[in-house]
Amino acid sequence: MLDFLGVTEHFSCMENTPFSFPALFRDMAGEAVSLDGVIFSGSIVSANQEVIEISIEKGESSNEVIFSFPALPEGRWSYNVLVQADDGSQRILFSGYISVLGVSRVAQLAGGPPMKNRTLLVAMPGEATMRLRMEWMATTAAQAFAYHALQASKNAHADAETASQAAKTATDAAATAAGRAEEAEGYAGAAWASKRAAADSAAAADTSATNAARDAKSANDAKTDVESLAATWPETVSNGEKKIVEAGNKAVNAIQDKQANSVLAVGRASQTAQQNIAGARTDAVAAVQTAQENAVGKIDPIVLRAETAKENIDQAERRINTAESNAATSATNAANSATVAQQALEAIPQVDDAGNMTLAGGLTAAGAINANGGVNIPLAVGAPTDTSAVNCLYAMGLAGAVQALVQPIYLNSSSITVAGSISKSSNGTLAGLTQRFSVGAASAGSNAYGSAVIPLIGPNGQFNYSSVCGFSLAVNATAFAKFTFGIGRGSKTNRTGLTMDSYSMIPGDNLAVNYGEIVDVTINTPYDTVRKGYEIRVREIFYVKSVGHWQVKTTTVFLPVGHNELMPNGLNRLIYMQSGPPSTAVREEKAALYMELGGGSTNTLFKIASLRGFIAFEAGTGVSTLIIDARNEKTYALSADAGTGTRHLYSNGLTNPTYHALEAMAVNAIESEETADFVDVNTPLES
């Protein structure tokens, strides 16, 4: 999680015009820094304390954040942009004032070169040597007008796209209508063919009837001839007459049979023809009706769709014309807006590549002005102008003021107790100021362990409340060691003869409730030749009302030092500082633990834990007792040392300047943190 230090930034914009700008976060080498998991928020406050939220969204790249401001009336508005720290608190990223210019004022502005992007420097928490470059567009007004032009262009493009789709739909509908018309023509052709077939059948029936009538006439003519012959020869002999009569009868019968057959054939032909004609007529009529119905049923929707398509085409044409007009208007407005914006921005003071700004006149600020890089104060004419020397004097004066807030902490030498393979050494010992302990040699197959309990005393001004806000302890050892100290009010129980993982100090009176703390620092592992350094463990025992029982926070630290900086040989001091009194109801991390090293490493000051802190009520010297547990794995004696410490006091406003200085300078060596319910570890050493 990024933890920003707030900076102040002012800028101008046009009235009643929303605007936005992207901010890119890079390290000093120009590489992008990911903002995943970082939560931003922001607001604008008017003169009558009306609060308006600022919209903040992540950009397309992992190191981009887009800040969107609403339209504001002419005037001067304060704003702030916050980022959420790991503990849930809100830290100021940047803040300042927005000068909202009226349109008439913006149109009058002219002259000066174009603006460049602004770059702000923000810091990582505890990383004094690291800075992040937050680069953001200063051309906020131009961006607003460009945004409107872009929106108008997008609308014109959308209208043209809609018109194109409508024209395509109309073309498809017309093609479908043509296909349906061809189908209707096919149905009409089939009906005409049926009608022609019916006509041919009727013609064939008429021909059959004519032939039958002709045969009947021939038969009747033959009958007449025979009857005439019989009447002409009455005198014919009877046999001949009989033969003639018989022949005539046979002829008559034959003629009558042929006539009957002809009549029957004519009747059948006529009936068949009539049936064929009627069937053909019915089929033709049905085919025509069906074709007509199908054609009408299919053509009507097609006609309707064609008419609708025509309307869509007309409407699309109108929208295209409107879109073209809007696009032209938008382009004109964008050009005009860009000109006005450029004129407005050219009137704003420039920021050069180094982040410097030159003002022609004076500067008046209603709020505080942050100058993290220092302030150069020109001297009077004729006086030395070495402002760096002046600044050094000021810094020395501040250092002297801080020194006045420091008191000594002494060793209560007469009350020191030892246990196990550790003893007080007379060599290098000065009562009250420094004490050396000898750690016995290890025996075959077994390390040597020992403990020293060192009470701490010193002057402290207190009635019910103390103004102590931190301390430092001078400690060192050539053996692996664990340093435990109790801070703040409340009784503590000291224990010796335990393993290195056991707690050498726990809350007293059977874990009775109090708001002091117990902290231990363990350096019990060899040098890591792969990672190049030492692993350190810090444990903090604390109590808050919201939980209702003791808890322990375990912090894992990796100290990156060279193989010539042995630990804890290279340890000079353990430093505890807090920024202010913490809450007793919920956990607030108001304190930190630092380690100051000797040796040849570039970095010698490391932050090794974030702690809750203690309240000033009955806090006394702040730290009451130091316990050193040592482990010697060598076959020769080693040592451990403790010396006088310092007790630090709050300045006015409960401010601890030393805490802020250490936070700015120290390298954060914390790798992991875990908080759990306190479970006592009380394992005696094997005898």
Residue, then its C-alpha position, 0 to 999 in steps of 0.5 A: m500500500l502506498d502511504f502518501l505525504g500530502v502536498t499542495e497544488h492549485f489550478s484553474c478551470m472554466e465555470n460550469t464545465p466539468f473536467s478530468f485529468p489523468a495522473l501517472f505514478r512513476d518512480m524516479a527512474g521513470e518506471a510505472v508504479s502499480l496502484d493495485g489495492v490503493i483506495f482514493s477519495g476526494s471532495i470539494v468544499s465551497a465557501n458555505q461548506e457545501v461538500i461535493e464528491i470528486s469521482i476517482e477511477k483507475g485508468e487503463s494502465s496499473n499506474e494511472v488514476i483519473f480524477s473527474f471534477p464536476a461543473l462548478p460556478e465561478g469562484r474559489w473552491s478548496y479541495n482535497v484528494l485522499v488515499q487510504a493507508d494500511d491501517g484504514s486512516q485517510r492520508i492527504l495525497f494533494s490538496g489546494y484551491i480551484s480558481v473557477l474562471g468566468v467565460s468572459r474572464v477566460a476569453q480575455l486571457a492571452g499571451g505566454p508560452p503553452m503549459k507543460n504537464r505538472t509533476l508532484l513528488v510524493a513519498m513511500p511510507g518510511e522510505a526517506t530516499m524514495r520518491l514517486r513522481m505523480e505526473w498530471m495534465a495541467t491543461t484542465a480547461a483545454q481537456a474539458f473543451a476537448y472532452h465536449a468535442l469528443q463527445a459531439s464527435k462520438n454522437a455524430h459517429a453514432d448517428a451516421e452509423t444508425a443511418s447506415q444500418a437503416a439504409k441497409t435494412a431498407t435495401d434488404a427489404a426491397a430485395t425481399a419484395a422483389g423475390r416475393a413479386e417473382e413468386a406471385e408471377g409464377y403462381a399467375g403463370a400456373a393459373w393461365a396454363s390451367k385455363r389453357a388446358a381446360a380450353d383444349s379439353a372443351a375443343a376435343a369434346d366439341t370434335s367428338a360430338t360433331n363426329a357422332a352427329r355425322d355417323a347418325k346422319s349416315a345411318n338415317d340416310a341408309k334406312t331411308d334408301v332401304e325403305s324406298l327400295a321396298a316400296t318401289w318393288p311390291e311385285t317382288v316375289s315373296n321369297g325375295e321380298k322376305k329376303i329383302v324384308e329380312a335384309g331390311n330388318k337386319a339393316v334397320n336393326a344394324i342402323q338402329d344399333k349403330q345409331a344408339n351406339s353413336v348417340l351413347a358415344v356422343g352423350r358420353a363424349s359430351q358428358t366427359a367434355q363437360q366434366n373436363i371443362a368444369g373440372a378444368r374451370t374449377d381448377a383454374v379458378a382455384a389456382v387463380q384464387t390461391a395464387q392471388e391470395n398467396a400473392v396478396g398475402k406475401i406482397d402486402p407485408i412486403v409493400l408495408r416493409a418497403e414503405t417502412a424502409k423508405e420511411n427509415i431511409d428518409q429518417a436516416e437521411r435526415r439524421i445523417n444531415t443533422a449529424e453532419s451539421n452537429a459534427a461541423t458545429s462541434a468541430t467549430n465549438a471545439a476549435n473555439s474552445a481550444t483557442v479560449a482554453q489555450q489563452a486561459l492556460e497561457a495566462i497561468p504561470q509556467v512550471d519548468d521541467a524541474g518543477n519550478m514556477t516563477l511568479a511576476g507578483g506576490l503569493t497569498a495563501a489562505g492555508a499552509i504552504n508546504a515546502n518539503g525541499g526547504v525555503n531559501i530566504p534572501l538576505a538584505v542587500g549587501a549581506p552574505t547571500d549564502t542561504s545554505a549556511v543560513n538554513c544550516l543555522y536554522a537546522m542546528g537551532l531546531a536540533g538544539a530545541v529537540q535536544a532540550l526535550v531529551q532526558p537521560i535514562y540510567l542503569n540501576s546497577s545495584s539492582i541488576t540480577v543475572a541467571g544461567s550462564i551469564s555474569k556481570s563483568s567488571n571489565g568495561t563496566l561503569a556503574g549507572l552508565t554501562q554494564r558488560f555481561s559475560v556469556g559463558a562458553a558452550s559445552a559439548g553438544s549444548n549451547a550456553y544460555g543466560s539472562a540479565v534483568i536490568p532496572l532503568i531509572g532517571p528523572n521524570g516530571q510527572f504527577n498523574y501524567s507524564s509527557v514521555c513519548g519515546f526512548s532509546l536504549a544502548v545495547n549490544a552483544t557478541a552472542f545471539a540475544k533477545f532484548t525485552f523491555g516493558i513500557g508504560r504503566g501497569s505491573k510486569t512479571n519478569r522471568t529467566g531461565l527460559t528458551m529464546d522463544s519464551y516470553s521473558m516478561i508478561p503482564g503482571d497480576n495474572l494478566a490484569v488489564n492495563y495499557g502499557e506494553i511489552v516488546d521483545v526483539t530476537i536476533n537468534t539466527p545466523y547470517d543468510t548468505v543467499r539473501k545477504g542479511y539477518e532475520i529478526r523477530v519483534r513481538e508486541i504484547f498489548y491490550v485494547k478495550s474493543v477486544g477485551h483480552w491481551q493480544v500479541k503482534t508478531t513482526t518479521v524483519f529482514l535486515p539487509v547488511g553485509h557479511n562483515e556487519l555481524m549481528p547483534n555485534g553491529l547493534n548500537r541502539l534500539i529506538y522507540m518513538q510515537s507520534g502521539p497518545p493512542s486510543t485505549a478503545v481500539r488499536e491505533e498504530k501511533a508508535a514505531l521501533y527502530m534499530e541503529l547499526g554501526g558498520g560499513s553499510t550505506n543504510t544504518l537506520f532501519k524501521i523494524a516494527s509498527l506499534r500501538g504506543f502507550i498513554a502518558f498516564e503514570a508512564g514514568t520514565g516510559v521504559s522500566t526494565l530491560i531483560i537481555d537473554a543470550r545464547n552462546e554456541k561457541t566454545y569460548a565466552l562471549s559478551a552482552d552490553a547495556g548502556t545509558g539511554t535517552r527519554h524523549l518528551y512531547s513538544n507543544g501540541l503533543t508533537n514528537p519531532t524525533y518520530h517524524a524525523l526517524e520516519a522520514m529517514a529510516v529504511n523500512a525492513i518489515e516483511s510481515e505482520e500478524t496479530a493473534d490472541f496472546v498465548d503464554v510461552n513459558t518453556p524452561l531450559e533443559s538442565 
